[in-house]
Amino acid sequence: MARRRYLIAYDICDDRRLRRTFTLMKGYGTPLQYSIFLCDLSEREKLRWEADIRDIMDVGVDSVISVEIGTAGTEVSVIGAPRRFPPGGPMIV
């Protein structure tokens, strides 16, 4: 199953939901900056992530965006302080 790379960012208005969202996201990807994660996901993992995030967020006030940026392992460049990115391929959690 092909994995795709996603940049996922969220704006969660409640502190409790924010902590739960951060904990959930650590299981799916690598934090880059506050509320921004880089995730390599299969189609099945993406569907599971969408269901999991909907269970946490309040869709009336919170928002989450995911942007597909290519195949798993797509290069990401940084200006400034270096960041560690996950290698391409499956990630064992």
Sequence and secondary structure as in RCSB ss.txt:
>XXXX:A:sequence
MARRRYLIAYDICDDRRLRRTFTLMKGYGTPLQYSIFLCDLSEREKLRWEADIRDIMDVGVDSVISVEIGTAGTE
VSVIGAPRRFPPGGPMIV
>XXXX:A:secstr
   EEEEEEEE SSHHHHHHHHHHHHTTSEEEETTEEEEEE HHHHHHHHHHHHHHS TTT EEEEEEEEETT  
   SSS      SS    
